[in-house]
Amino acid sequence: MRQLTHCSAAQRGLTLVELMVTVAISGILMMAGLPFLGDYLNNSRLREAGNTALSSALYAQSEAIKRNGRVRLVIDGSAVQVIDRVGLAAAAEGTVLRTTILPDGIRLASVTMVDFGSEGRTWPTGTRQTFNFGKSGLTCSADVRCPGLVVEAGGSVRLCADQTNCGN
């Protein structure tokens, strides 16, 4: 049977100098990446808000087809609502099917809405709507990409990663 050899005390672990060098290098690398972390967090929150609005728009469109009538998507500040308007007059409110709040201060500057008809197209026919998202205190730029949701007249719904390149 073989015997295990034991290491001497001098051969185990790290020295204090090696540990301090590792901590110093890690700190320098973290400080170099810190400015980009803020942009990353803002971009991910804006992208999350765009995806929330996209899923609500697709839900409103599918509900309009399923219910064979009009369903409205309303984004009022940071609240996204899908409202059933089947068989209602133009002034009637309708029934709220879903309400979602956009994350972390992401909002639209004004109330924006679009109606989907029974075929999944916008109503009235030929209506095109763009929803541009932003966050107070942030300016959209190449570093901070504010998404835009576009609902075309034919009913196609798409999310642009950067509202400046949405093809308005």
Secondary structure as the mmCIF struct_conf table of DSSP 4:
data_model
#
loop_
_struct_conf.conf_type_id
_struct_conf.id
_struct_conf.beg_label_comp_id
_struct_conf.beg_label_asym_id
_struct_conf.beg_label_seq_id
_struct_conf.end_label_comp_id
_struct_conf.end_label_asym_id
_struct_conf.end_label_seq_id
HELX_LH_PP_P HELX_LH_PP_P1 ARG A 2 SER A 8
HELX_RH_3T_P HELX_RH_3T_P1 ALA A 9 GLN A 11
BEND BEND1 ARG A 12 GLY A 13
HELX_RH_AL_P HELX_RH_AL_P1 LEU A 16 ARG A 67
TURN_TY1_P TURN_TY1_P1 ASN A 68 ASN A 68
BEND BEND2 GLY A 69 GLY A 69
STRN STRN1 VAL A 71 ASP A 76
TURN_TY1_P TURN_TY1_P2 GLY A 77 SER A 78
STRN STRN2 ALA A 79 ASP A 84
TURN_TY1_P TURN_TY1_P3 VAL A 86 GLY A 87
TURN_TY1_P TURN_TY1_P4 ALA A 90 ALA A 91
STRN STRN3 THR A 95 ILE A 101
HELX_LH_PP_P HELX_LH_PP_P2 LEU A 102 LEU A 102
BEND BEND3 PRO A 103 PRO A 103
TURN_TY1_P TURN_TY1_P5 ASP A 104 GLY A 105
STRN STRN4 ILE A 106 ARG A 107
BEND BEND4 ALA A 109 SER A 110
STRN STRN5 THR A 112 PHE A 116
TURN_TY1_P TURN_TY1_P6 SER A 118 GLU A 119
BEND BEND5 GLY A 120 ARG A 121
STRN STRN6 THR A 122 TRP A 123
BEND BEND6 PRO A 124 PRO A 124
TURN_TY1_P TURN_TY1_P7 THR A 125 GLY A 126
STRN STRN7 GLN A 129 ASN A 132
STRN STRN8 GLY A 134 LYS A 135
TURN_TY1_P TURN_TY1_P8 SER A 136 GLY A 137
BEND BEND7 SER A 141 VAL A 144
STRN STRN9 GLY A 148 VAL A 151
TURN_TY1_P TURN_TY1_P9 ALA A 153 GLY A 154
BEND BEND8 GLY A 155 GLY A 155
STRN STRN10 VAL A 157 CYS A 160
BEND BEND9 ALA A 161 ASP A 162
HELX_RH_3T_P HELX_RH_3T_P2 GLN A 163 ASN A 165
BEND BEND10 CYS A 166 CYS A 166
#
